[in-house]
Amino acid sequence: VQLQACGGGLVQPGGSRRLSCAVSGSIDRFNVMGWYRQAPESQRELVAEMTGAGSRNYADSVKGRFTISRDDAYNTVYLQMNSLKPDDTAVYYCDLYTAYSGSSWGQGTLVTVSS
């Protein structure tokens, strides 16, 4: 399984950004797709995740601002980020989790929120 994330870049505070992550390879249809982030000198943390059945889970820090979605026809997961703050600056990683294989990670895409 390979995951390719894209969409990062420089955005001003209050702005929006959409990340996407395409998954290729053999995928168990019972999976959870998600986004994590890691800021400098910080641990990787969950941002949002979504099951194939449509259940979503968000970190408290992004609730009401970020929206995760997925298109299983194209094995792609998205993260719409609105009202971005400097504290959202981090490398964002997409993740595919299955009970059989555990987590598979993409290479990360850097989001910098700064004026």
Backbone hydrogen bonds, N-H to C=O, Kabsch-Sander energy under -0.5 kcal/mol:
donor,donor_aa,acceptor,acceptor_aa,energy
2,Q,24,S,-2.3
4,Q,22,A,-2.4
5,A,3,L,-0.6
6,C,20,S,-2.5
9,G,110,L,-1.0
11,V,112,T,-2.8
14,G,84,L,-3.3
15,G,12,Q,-2.4
17,R,81,M,-2.4
19,L,17,R,-0.5
19,L,79,L,-2.6
20,S,6,C,-2.5
21,C,77,V,-1.9
22,A,4,Q,-2.3
23,V,75,N,-2.9
24,S,2,Q,-2.8
27,I,25,G,-0.6
31,N,29,R,-1.3
32,V,97,Y,-2.5
33,M,50,M,-2.5
34,G,95,D,-2.6
35,W,48,A,-3.2
36,Y,93,Y,-3.0
37,R,45,E,-2.3
38,Q,91,V,-2.1
42,S,39,A,-1.8
45,E,37,R,-2.9
47,V,35,W,-3.0
48,A,35,W,-1.7
49,E,57,N,-2.2
50,M,33,M,-2.7
51,T,55,S,-2.3
52,G,31,N,-1.1
54,G,51,T,-1.5
57,N,49,E,-2.2
59,A,47,V,-2.5
62,V,59,A,-1.7
63,K,59,A,-0.9
65,R,62,V,-2.3
66,F,62,V,-2.4
67,T,80,Q,-2.4
69,S,78,Y,-1.6
71,D,76,T,-3.0
72,D,70,R,-0.5
74,Y,71,D,-1.2
76,T,71,D,-1.9
77,V,21,C,-2.3
78,Y,69,S,-3.2
79,L,19,L,-2.4
80,Q,67,T,-3.0
81,M,17,R,-3.3
81,M,79,L,-0.6
82,N,65,R,-1.8
82,N,80,Q,-0.6
83,S,14,G,-0.6
84,L,15,G,-2.3
88,D,85,K,-2.2
89,T,86,P,-1.9
90,A,111,V,-1.9
91,V,38,Q,-2.2
92,Y,90,A,-0.6
92,Y,109,T,-3.1
93,Y,36,Y,-2.8
95,D,34,G,-2.5
96,L,104,S,-2.2
97,Y,32,V,-3.0
97,Y,95,D,-0.5
98,T,102,G,-1.8
102,G,98,T,-2.7
104,S,96,L,-1.8
106,G,94,C,-1.9
107,Q,3,L,-0.6
109,T,92,Y,-2.1
111,V,90,A,-2.8
112,T,9,G,-2.7
112,T,110,L,-0.5
113,V,111,V,-0.5
114,S,11,V,-2.0
114,S,112,T,-0.7
